[in-house]
Amino acid sequence: MTSLVKTLLLGASLIAAPAVAAPRDTPEVKLQKLLAGRTAGKPVDCIPLSSNSSQIIDGKAIVYRVGSKLYVNEPRSGAESLNDDDVLVTKVFGSQLCSIDTVNLVDRTSGFQRGFVILGKFVPWTKVKQAAR
C-alpha cells in the first residue's frame, strides 16, 4: 500500500510541476544566427522595395531580404517596441525605403496600431564566398 501512495504522490508532483519551457534565444542570438556565414558591408540610406520580405527581431531590428542580400536596420527610435508578431505598415514615397521613413507596428490580432519605429541606416549582409578547392 505504501508503494501505491508513493507512486501516486510522485505522479501528482510531476503533474503539478510547471512545464519547463525551452529557453528562448535573445534578440542578439537570433540576429547572429540569421547572419551566420555573411559579412557586413557599408551602411546605406535606402534600399529598393522591389521583391523584398522582412523579419522582425524582437526589440532589436528589422531584417529586409532583397534578393540574396540581407539588410539589417536597427531603428533610431522605437526599437524596444518591435515584436515579431506585429505587422509592419510602411508609407513610402517612391520606390525605396529610406532611413528617414517611419514604420507603424500593427497588432496582428486586434488590427490596432501598437507603436512605430524611425528607421536607421541599412547594413547590407552578403554571403561569404567559399574558396575554390
QUIWOUR-V324749 format. One record per pair of residues at least 12 apart in sequence whose ideal C-beta (glycine too) atoms are under 10 Angstrom apart, sorted by the first residue. I is the first residue (numbers start at 1). J is the second residue. Records with the same first field share a line. If there is no record, write none. Layout:
I: J ; J
This chain:
24: 58
25: 57 ; 58
26: 57 ; 58 ; 59 ; 60
27: 56 ; 57 ; 58 ; 59 ; 60 ; 61 ; 79 ; 82 ; 84
28: 57 ; 60 ; 61
29: 57
30: 55 ; 56 ; 57 ; 58 ; 60 ; 61 ; 63 ; 84
31: 55 ; 57 ; 60 ; 61 ; 63 ; 72 ; 74
34: 55 ; 57 ; 61 ; 63 ; 65 ; 70 ; 72 ; 125
35: 63 ; 70 ; 72 ; 123 ; 125
36: 128
37: 125 ; 126 ; 127 ; 128 ; 130
38: 68 ; 69 ; 70 ; 72 ; 124 ; 125 ; 126 ; 127 ; 128
39: 124 ; 125 ; 126 ; 127 ; 128 ; 129
40: 70 ; 72 ; 123 ; 124 ; 125 ; 126
41: 69 ; 71 ; 122 ; 123 ; 124 ; 125 ; 126
42: 121 ; 123 ; 124
43: 71 ; 72 ; 73 ; 99 ; 120 ; 121 ; 122 ; 123 ; 124
44: 71 ; 96 ; 98 ; 99 ; 121 ; 122 ; 123 ; 124
45: 96 ; 97 ; 98 ; 99 ; 100 ; 119 ; 120 ; 121 ; 122
46: 71 ; 92 ; 94 ; 95 ; 96 ; 97 ; 98 ; 99 ; 100 ; 101 ; 119 ; 121 ; 122
47: 64 ; 66 ; 69 ; 71 ; 73 ; 96 ; 97 ; 98 ; 99 ; 119 ; 122 ; 124
48: 64 ; 66 ; 67 ; 71 ; 95 ; 96 ; 97
49: 64 ; 66 ; 90 ; 92 ; 94 ; 95 ; 96 ; 97
50: 66 ; 67 ; 95 ; 96
51: 65 ; 66 ; 67
52: 64 ; 65 ; 66 ; 67 ; 69 ; 70 ; 71 ; 97
53: 65 ; 66
54: 71 ; 73 ; 88 ; 90 ; 97 ; 103
55: 70 ; 72 ; 84 ; 88
56: 82 ; 83 ; 84 ; 85 ; 86 ; 87 ; 88 ; 103 ; 105 ; 117
57: 72 ; 74 ; 79 ; 82 ; 84
58: 79 ; 80 ; 81 ; 82 ; 83 ; 84 ; 85 ; 86
59: 79 ; 80 ; 81 ; 82 ; 83 ; 84
60: 72 ; 74 ; 75 ; 79 ; 80 ; 82
61: 73 ; 74 ; 75 ; 79 ; 82 ; 117 ; 120 ; 123
62: 74 ; 75 ; 79 ; 82 ; 88 ; 90 ; 97 ; 103 ; 117 ; 119 ; 120 ; 122
63: 122 ; 123 ; 125
64: 88 ; 97 ; 122 ; 124
66: 97 ; 122 ; 124
67: 126
68: 126 ; 127
69: 124 ; 125 ; 126 ; 127
70: 122 ; 123 ; 124 ; 125 ; 126 ; 127
71: 97 ; 121 ; 122 ; 123 ; 124 ; 125
72: 120 ; 121 ; 122 ; 123 ; 124 ; 125
73: 97 ; 99 ; 101 ; 103 ; 117 ; 119 ; 120 ; 121 ; 122 ; 123
74: 117 ; 119 ; 120 ; 121 ; 122 ; 123
75: 99 ; 102 ; 103 ; 116 ; 117 ; 118 ; 119 ; 120
76: 99 ; 100 ; 117 ; 118 ; 119 ; 120 ; 121
77: 102 ; 116 ; 117 ; 118 ; 119 ; 120
78: 102 ; 103 ; 105 ; 115 ; 116 ; 117 ; 118 ; 119
79: 117 ; 118 ; 120
80: 115 ; 117
81: 105 ; 114 ; 115 ; 116 ; 117
82: 103 ; 105 ; 114 ; 115 ; 117
83: 105 ; 107 ; 108 ; 114 ; 115
84: 108
85: 105 ; 107 ; 108 ; 109 ; 114
86: 103 ; 104 ; 105 ; 106 ; 107 ; 108 ; 113 ; 114 ; 115
87: 104 ; 105 ; 106 ; 107 ; 108 ; 111 ; 113 ; 114
88: 103 ; 104 ; 105 ; 106 ; 116 ; 117
89: 102 ; 103 ; 104 ; 105 ; 106 ; 113 ; 116
90: 102 ; 103 ; 104 ; 116 ; 119
91: 103 ; 104
97: 119 ; 122
98: 119 ; 121 ; 122
99: 118 ; 119 ; 120 ; 121 ; 122
100: 118 ; 119 ; 120
101: 117 ; 118 ; 119
102: 116 ; 117 ; 118 ; 119
103: 115 ; 116 ; 117 ; 118 ; 119
104: 116 ; 117
105: 117
